Amino acid sequence: MEIVGKRIKGEREALKKQDQKWTQEFVADLIGVARVTYTAYENGTKLPPVDTLNKIADTFDCDTDFLSGRSNIRKKPESNLTFYGGPNDWTEEEFKAADDFIKEIREARQRALDKANKEQK
């Protein structure tokens, strides 16, 4: 619960540095909750329901995974698979090749992490 509150508060405070209108009251009005409820979200004493967390993420233009602490990436880039005709146009071989390539990247990343961990010890 703590990470959610910290991230929500951090997002609002960053916006408030640019424009003073970003008060708790202002955000509470935007997402349709009472100010005291929104304050509880920021303080980490109450978790927002999923639909409210979605509204907060939309308001701050970030991902719910970031707000909930599941990711440190504030906003994931949009995937543009349509450049390659979109996955609906991919052949079975193309799916397999893409899957194999992703597996290679993940294995290489894991090897690099393992090596870095060994060097730290």
C-alpha positions in Angstrom: 0.0 0.0 0.0 2.9 2.3 0.8 4.4 2.3 -2.7 1.0 3.2 -4.3 0.7 6.2 -2.1 4.2 7.4 -2.6 3.9 7.1 -6.4 0.5 8.8 -6.6 1.8 11.6 -4.3 5.0 11.9 -6.3 3.1 12.2 -9.6 0.8 14.9 -8.3 3.6 16.9 -6.6 5.6 16.8 -9.8 2.7 18.3 -11.7 2.1 20.8 -8.9 5.6 22.2 -9.3 4.7 23.1 -12.9 1.1 24.3 -12.1 -0.2 25.1 -8.6 -3.7 23.9 -9.6 -2.6 20.2 -9.0 -3.9 20.1 -5.4 -5.3 17.0 -3.8 -8.8 18.6 -4.2 -8.2 19.1 -7.9 -7.1 15.5 -8.5 -9.9 14.2 -6.3 -12.4 16.1 -8.5 -10.9 14.8 -11.7 -11.1 11.2 -10.6 -14.5 11.5 -8.9 -13.7 10.9 -5.2 -13.8 13.0 -2.1 -10.6 14.8 -1.2 -10.3 12.9 2.1 -10.4 9.6 0.1 -7.8 10.8 -2.3 -5.6 12.0 0.7 -5.9 8.5 2.1 -4.6 7.1 -1.2 -1.6 9.4 -1.1 -0.9 8.6 2.6 -1.1 4.9 1.9 -3.9 4.3 4.4 -6.3 3.2 1.7 -5.8 1.5 -1.6 -7.8 2.8 -4.6 -10.1 0.3 -6.3 -8.9 -0.8 -9.7 -11.2 1.5 -11.6 -10.0 4.4 -9.6 -6.4 3.4 -10.0 -7.1 3.4 -13.8 -8.5 6.9 -13.6 -5.5 8.1 -11.6 -3.1 6.6 -14.1 -5.0 8.2 -16.9 -4.9 11.6 -15.1 -1.2 11.4 -14.5 -0.5 9.8 -18.0 1.3 6.8 -16.5 0.8 3.0 -16.2 -1.0 1.3 -13.4 1.9 -1.1 -13.1 4.1 1.9 -12.2 1.7 3.3 -9.7 1.2 -0.1 -8.0 4.9 -0.8 -7.8 4.9 -3.7 -10.3 7.2 -1.7 -12.6 9.7 1.1 -12.4 8.9 2.1 -15.9 6.6 5.1 -15.6 5.0 4.7 -19.0 5.7 1.8 -21.4 6.2 2.9 -25.0 3.4 1.9 -27.3 4.2 -1.2 -29.3 3.9 -0.6 -33.0 3.6 -4.0 -34.5 1.5 -2.6 -37.4 4.9 -1.6 -38.9 5.3 -5.3 -39.7 1.7 -5.8 -40.9 0.4 -6.4 -37.4 0.3 -9.8 -35.7 -2.9 -10.7 -37.4 -0.9 -10.9 -40.7 2.0 -12.9 -39.2 2.6 -16.4 -40.4 3.3 -19.2 -37.9 7.0 -19.1 -38.9 7.1 -15.3 -38.1 5.6 -15.9 -34.7 8.1 -18.7 -33.9 11.0 -16.5 -35.1 9.8 -13.6 -33.0 9.3 -15.9 -30.0 12.8 -17.4 -30.4 14.4 -14.0 -30.7 12.7 -12.8 -27.5 13.9 -15.9 -25.7 17.5 -15.2 -26.9 17.3 -11.7 -25.6 15.9 -12.8 -22.2 18.6 -15.5 -21.9 21.4 -13.0 -22.8 20.0 -10.5 -20.2 19.9 -13.2 -17.6 23.5 -14.3 -18.4 24.6 -10.6 -18.0 22.8 -10.3 -14.7 24.3 -13.6 -13.4 27.8 -12.4 -14.5 27.3 -9.0 -12.8 26.1 -10.7 -9.6 29.1 -13.0 -9.6 31.4 -10.0 -10.0 29.8 -8.2 -7.0 30.5 -11.2 -4.7 
